[in-house]
C-alpha cells in the first residue's frame, strides 16, 4: 500500500514537472522578472520610478481573464456556484488603489491641489515677468491660444482612451469566443474518442494545458509554449495518429472529425488575434506629443 502510494506520488510529480517544463528554462530569460512581478503594469506608480510599459512588460504581465484559484482545486463532488465564474480580483498595487480616480482620496487630492495651487502659479508668473508684462495682451493671448490647445489636448486624450478601450474590448471579445470554441472542441474530442480512453485523456490534457495558459500564464510563457509544445498542434497530431490506429473496416466519425479540425483552425485564428492585441501598444512618440500638449 505504501509503495503504491509512493509510486503514484512520484508519477504525479514527474507529470507535474513535465507539464511545467514544456520548454527549457534557459530559453525564457524573463522568468525572473515575471516571478518578481506582483502588480499589473497599469498601476505604474507601484513600480520603480522610470519604469515604462514596454514590449518586455507586456510579455510578463499577468493575465486577468479568469480566477486561477478556481482551476487548482478538485470540484468533482462540489456543485458549481456563481463564485466559479466571478471576475478575477484587480492586480492594482496599494498606491494605485488609494489613488484610483473613482475613489474619494484621488478626487480630494486633485481638486484640492488645483484649487489651492492656481493662485500661487499666477502670482509666480506675474512676479517673474515683472513690469514688462502687458496684462491686456496677456489676457488676449490666453483667450485666443488656450481654447485651441485645450481642444487639441482633449481630442488627443479622447483618441488615446478610444484606442486603449477598443484594444481592451477586442481582447475580451476574442477571449470569450476562444473559451466558447475551446469548450465546444473539448466536447467534440470526448465524443470522437469515446471508445479510446487513452486518446481521450491525451486530448483532454491538451485542453487543460490551454486553459492553464489562459488563466495562469503570461503572454511570454504562452509564446514559449506554442514554440515547444503547442496544445493545438498536439491535438492535430493526435487526430492524425488516432486515425491511423483505427482497425480496418472502422473509422472515426467523419462529421465529428471535420468539426474538430474546423474548431482547431478557428482556435488558431482566435489565439493569434488575441496575442496580437495583447502585444499592441501605442508608440512612445504618441505620449511624447501628449506630454508636449500638456506642457502648453
JOJOJO-V16872 format. One record per pair of residues at least 12 apart in sequence whose ideal C-beta (glycine too) atoms are under 10 Angstrom apart, sorted by the first residue. I is the first residue (numbers start at 1). J is the second residue. If there is no record, write none. Layout:
i:I j:J
i:I j:J
//
This chain:
i:15 j:205
i:18 j:229
i:19 j:205
i:19 j:208
i:19 j:209
i:19 j:212
i:19 j:229
i:20 j:212
i:21 j:228
i:21 j:229
i:22 j:209
i:22 j:213
i:22 j:221
i:22 j:224
i:22 j:225
i:22 j:226
i:22 j:227
i:22 j:228
i:22 j:229
i:22 j:230
i:22 j:231
i:23 j:221
i:23 j:223
i:23 j:224
i:23 j:225
i:23 j:226
i:23 j:227
i:23 j:228
i:23 j:229
i:24 j:224
i:24 j:228
i:25 j:224
i:27 j:224
i:27 j:227
i:27 j:228
i:28 j:59
i:28 j:60
i:28 j:218
i:28 j:220
i:28 j:221
i:28 j:223
i:28 j:224
i:28 j:225
i:28 j:227
i:28 j:228
i:29 j:220
i:30 j:56
i:30 j:57
i:30 j:59
i:30 j:60
i:30 j:218
i:30 j:220
i:30 j:221
i:30 j:224
i:31 j:60
i:31 j:218
i:31 j:220
i:31 j:221
i:31 j:224
i:32 j:60
i:33 j:56
i:33 j:57
i:33 j:59
i:33 j:60
i:33 j:218
i:33 j:220
i:34 j:59
i:34 j:60
i:34 j:61
i:34 j:62
i:34 j:217
i:34 j:218
i:34 j:220
i:34 j:221
i:35 j:60
i:36 j:60
i:37 j:57
i:37 j:60
i:37 j:61
i:37 j:62
i:37 j:91
i:37 j:218
i:38 j:62
i:38 j:91
i:38 j:93
i:39 j:61
i:39 j:62
i:39 j:90
i:39 j:91
i:39 j:92
i:39 j:93
i:39 j:94
i:39 j:95
i:39 j:96
i:39 j:97
i:40 j:57
i:40 j:61
i:40 j:62
i:40 j:63
i:40 j:64
i:40 j:90
i:40 j:91
i:40 j:92
i:40 j:93
i:40 j:96
i:41 j:53
i:41 j:54
i:41 j:57
i:41 j:58
i:41 j:60
i:41 j:61
i:41 j:62
i:41 j:91
i:42 j:61
i:42 j:90
i:42 j:91
i:42 j:92
i:42 j:93
i:42 j:96
i:42 j:164
i:43 j:90
i:43 j:91
i:43 j:92
i:43 j:93
i:43 j:94
i:43 j:95
i:43 j:96
i:43 j:97
i:43 j:99
i:43 j:100
i:44 j:57
i:44 j:93
i:44 j:95
i:44 j:96
i:45 j:92
i:45 j:93
i:45 j:95
i:45 j:96
i:45 j:98
i:45 j:99
i:46 j:91
i:46 j:92
i:46 j:93
i:46 j:94
i:46 j:95
i:46 j:96
i:46 j:97
i:46 j:99
i:47 j:93
i:47 j:95
i:47 j:96
i:52 j:284
i:52 j:287
i:53 j:281
i:53 j:282
i:53 j:284
i:53 j:287
i:54 j:281
i:54 j:284
i:55 j:279
i:55 j:281
i:56 j:220
i:57 j:281
i:58 j:218
i:58 j:219
i:58 j:220
i:58 j:278
i:58 j:279
i:58 j:280
i:58 j:281
i:59 j:218
i:59 j:219
i:59 j:220
i:59 j:221
i:59 j:222
i:59 j:223
i:59 j:278
i:59 j:279
i:60 j:218
i:60 j:219
i:60 j:220
i:60 j:221
i:61 j:91
i:61 j:218
i:61 j:219
i:61 j:220
i:61 j:278
i:62 j:88
i:62 j:91
i:62 j:216
i:62 j:217
i:62 j:218
i:62 j:219
i:63 j:88
i:63 j:91
i:63 j:171
i:63 j:175
i:63 j:213
i:63 j:214
i:63 j:215
i:63 j:216
i:63 j:217
i:63 j:218
i:63 j:219
i:63 j:222
i:63 j:278
i:64 j:87
i:64 j:88
i:64 j:89
i:64 j:90
i:64 j:91
i:64 j:215
i:65 j:87
i:65 j:88
i:65 j:171
i:65 j:172
i:65 j:175
i:65 j:176
i:65 j:178
i:65 j:179
i:65 j:214
i:65 j:215
i:65 j:216
i:65 j:274
i:66 j:84
i:66 j:85
i:66 j:86
i:66 j:87
i:66 j:88
i:66 j:175
i:66 j:179
i:66 j:211
i:66 j:214
i:66 j:215
i:66 j:216
i:67 j:83
i:67 j:84
i:67 j:85
i:67 j:86
i:67 j:87
i:67 j:88
i:67 j:89
i:67 j:215
i:68 j:88
i:68 j:212
i:68 j:214
i:68 j:215
i:68 j:216
i:68 j:217
i:69 j:88
i:69 j:89
i:69 j:215
i:69 j:216
i:70 j:83
i:70 j:84
i:70 j:85
i:70 j:86
i:70 j:88
i:70 j:215
i:71 j:84
i:71 j:208
i:71 j:211
i:71 j:212
i:71 j:214
i:71 j:215
i:71 j:216
i:72 j:212
i:72 j:215
i:72 j:216
i:88 j:215
i:125 j:138
i:126 j:138
i:145 j:296
i:146 j:296
i:148 j:296
i:149 j:293
i:149 j:294
i:149 j:295
i:149 j:296
i:150 j:293
i:150 j:296
i:152 j:289
i:152 j:293
i:152 j:296
i:153 j:289
i:153 j:290
i:153 j:292
i:153 j:293
i:153 j:294
i:153 j:296
i:154 j:293
i:155 j:293
i:156 j:286
i:156 j:289
i:156 j:290
i:156 j:293
i:156 j:294
i:157 j:290
i:157 j:293
i:157 j:294
i:159 j:282
i:159 j:286
i:159 j:290
i:160 j:282
i:160 j:286
i:160 j:287
i:160 j:289
i:160 j:290
i:163 j:280
i:163 j:281
i:163 j:282
i:163 j:286
i:164 j:280
i:164 j:281
i:164 j:282
i:166 j:277
i:166 j:280
i:167 j:277
i:167 j:278
i:167 j:280
i:167 j:281
i:167 j:282
i:168 j:277
i:169 j:277
i:170 j:273
i:170 j:274
i:170 j:276
i:170 j:277
i:170 j:278
i:170 j:280
i:171 j:273
i:171 j:274
i:171 j:275
i:171 j:276
i:171 j:277
i:171 j:278
i:171 j:280
i:172 j:274
i:172 j:277
i:173 j:270
i:173 j:273
i:173 j:274
i:173 j:277
i:174 j:269
i:174 j:270
i:174 j:271
i:174 j:272
i:174 j:273
i:174 j:274
i:174 j:275
i:174 j:276
i:174 j:277
i:174 j:278
i:175 j:214
i:175 j:270
i:175 j:271
i:175 j:274
i:175 j:277
i:175 j:278
i:176 j:270
i:177 j:266
i:177 j:267
i:177 j:269
i:177 j:270
i:177 j:273
i:177 j:274
i:178 j:210
i:178 j:214
i:178 j:266
i:178 j:267
i:178 j:269
i:178 j:270
i:178 j:271
i:178 j:273
i:178 j:274
i:179 j:210
i:179 j:211
i:179 j:214
i:179 j:215
i:179 j:270
i:180 j:270
i:181 j:262
i:181 j:263
i:181 j:264
i:181 j:265
i:181 j:266
i:181 j:267
i:181 j:269
i:181 j:270
i:181 j:271
i:182 j:207
i:182 j:210
i:182 j:211
i:182 j:214
i:182 j:231
i:182 j:232
i:182 j:263
i:182 j:266
i:182 j:267
i:182 j:270
i:182 j:271
i:183 j:207
i:183 j:211
i:184 j:259
i:184 j:260
i:184 j:263
i:184 j:266
i:184 j:267
i:185 j:203
i:185 j:206
i:185 j:207
i:185 j:210
i:185 j:232
i:185 j:235
i:185 j:259
i:185 j:260
i:185 j:261
i:185 j:262
i:185 j:263
i:185 j:264
i:185 j:266
i:185 j:267
i:186 j:203
i:186 j:204
i:186 j:206
i:186 j:207
i:186 j:208
i:186 j:210
i:186 j:211
i:186 j:235
i:186 j:260
i:186 j:263
i:187 j:207
i:187 j:256
i:187 j:260
i:187 j:263
i:188 j:203
i:188 j:253
i:188 j:255
i:188 j:256
i:188 j:257
i:188 j:258
i:188 j:259
i:188 j:260
i:188 j:261
i:188 j:262
i:188 j:263
i:188 j:264
i:189 j:202
i:189 j:203
i:189 j:204
i:189 j:206
i:189 j:207
i:189 j:235
i:189 j:238
i:189 j:239
i:189 j:256
i:189 j:260
i:189 j:263
i:189 j:264
i:190 j:203
i:190 j:204
i:190 j:207
i:191 j:253
i:191 j:256
i:191 j:259
i:191 j:260
i:192 j:238
i:192 j:239
i:192 j:242
i:192 j:252
i:192 j:253
i:192 j:255
i:192 j:256
i:192 j:257
i:192 j:259
i:192 j:260
i:193 j:238
i:193 j:239
i:193 j:242
i:193 j:252
i:193 j:256
i:193 j:260
i:194 j:253
i:194 j:256
i:195 j:246
i:195 j:250
i:195 j:252
i:196 j:238
i:196 j:242
i:196 j:245
i:196 j:246
i:196 j:252
i:198 j:238
i:198 j:242
i:198 j:245
i:199 j:238
i:199 j:239
i:199 j:241
i:199 j:242
i:199 j:245
i:199 j:252
i:200 j:238
i:200 j:242
i:202 j:234
i:202 j:235
i:202 j:237
i:202 j:238
i:202 j:241
i:202 j:242
i:203 j:231
i:203 j:234
i:203 j:235
i:203 j:238
i:203 j:239
i:203 j:242
i:203 j:260
i:205 j:231
i:205 j:234
i:205 j:235
i:205 j:238
i:206 j:229
i:206 j:230
i:206 j:231
i:206 j:232
i:206 j:233
i:206 j:234
i:206 j:235
i:206 j:236
i:206 j:237
i:206 j:238
i:206 j:264
i:207 j:231
i:207 j:232
i:207 j:235
i:208 j:231
i:209 j:225
i:209 j:229
i:209 j:230
i:209 j:231
i:209 j:232
i:209 j:234
i:210 j:222
i:210 j:225
i:210 j:230
i:210 j:231
i:210 j:232
i:210 j:234
i:210 j:235
i:210 j:267
i:210 j:271
i:211 j:231
i:212 j:225
i:212 j:231
i:213 j:225
i:213 j:226
i:213 j:231
i:213 j:271
i:214 j:271
i:214 j:274
i:218 j:278
i:219 j:274
i:219 j:275
i:219 j:278
i:219 j:279
i:222 j:271
i:222 j:274
i:222 j:275
i:222 j:278
i:223 j:275
i:223 j:279
i:226 j:268
i:226 j:271
i:226 j:272
i:226 j:275
i:230 j:268
i:230 j:271
i:231 j:264
i:231 j:267
i:231 j:271
i:232 j:263
i:232 j:264
i:232 j:265
i:232 j:267
i:232 j:268
i:232 j:271
i:233 j:264
i:233 j:268
i:235 j:260
i:235 j:261
i:235 j:263
i:235 j:264
i:235 j:267
i:236 j:260
i:236 j:261
i:236 j:264
i:236 j:265
i:236 j:268
i:238 j:260
i:239 j:252
i:239 j:257
i:239 j:260
i:239 j:261
i:239 j:264
i:242 j:257
i:243 j:257
//
